[in-house]
Amino acid sequence: MIRSELIQKLADENPHLYQRDVEKIVNTIFDEITQAMASGNRVELRGFGAFSVKKRDARTGRNPRTGEAVEVEEKFVPFFKTGKLLRDRLNGKED
């Protein structure tokens, strides 16, 4: 599902809200999650999962085409850990 499909589904399920308002709500949620992660904070959505940032140290990599050694700088990457409810649902263990 992409962002526009999510917005459309929420708008369809909430006919009392204008689609532009639903779009603003969804964008605000994603912006807040992004800002929190950019600040190094963890974002937890109970039953769904937790978003966090992990640091990857600098290392020496290899160019797959030439085999030449390449220095890779340290970087921060997003990480998502599923919550128990989502994990159970994905594995067919709904209660």
N, C-alpha and C positions, 0 to 999 in steps of 0.2 A: 504494500500500500504506500502510495506517495502522499505528500502533504496535501495536495489538492483533493485527493480522494478522501482523506481524513476529514478535511473541512466540509466536503459535500455530505459525507455520512453524518457528521454531527449536526449540520444544518437540516438535513432530512429528518433526523430524530428529534430535533427541537424546533418545530415550526414557529414557535413564538419568538425566535431570535432571527434577526436579519443575517444573511450569509456574510456580509461585511463584518458584522460583530463577531461571528464565529471565527472568521479568518483572523481578526485582531486578537482574539483570545488564544488561538493556537500559536500564532506568531509570538505573542508575549510569553507563553510558556516555554517555547523553544529558545527564545532570546535569554530568558532568565536561567535556563539550564546551561546554555552556552557561556553566559557571563560568569556563573558560579564556577564552572569548570576552568575557565580561563584564569580565574583567581586562585585556582588550586584547590577549590572546595569539592566535596563529595555531594552528589545529589541522589537521595534515596526516595523512590516511589514505592511505598509499601505494597507488597503482593506482586509487583512488577519487576523491580530490580534496582540496582544502584549504578550510577555513572560515576566514574572517578578518572583521575589522570595518573598515568604511570610514566616514570622517567626511564628512558633508554639511554644507557651510557654510550659515550663515544667508542668506536671500535674500528677495526680495520676490516673492510669488506672486500669483495672481489667483483670486478666487472665481469658479468657472465659471458659477454661476447669475446673479450680479449684475455680474460684471466688475470688482468692487471690488478694489483692491490690498490684499493681506494680508501681514503680516510672518510668515515661517516661520522658526522658531528653528533653530539648528544641531542636528544629531542624528547619532547613530551607527547604522549599518544593517549587518546581516549580509550577507556576500558569500561566494559559493561558486564556486570555480574547479575544473572537472573535471580529473581526472588523465588522462594519455595512454591508459591501459588502458581506462578507462570511455569516453572519447571515441571510441576506435577501435571498441569494441564497439557503441556506439550507431550508428556509421556502417558497420557490417557488415564491419569489417576485423579479424575475430578471427584469432588465430594458433593 
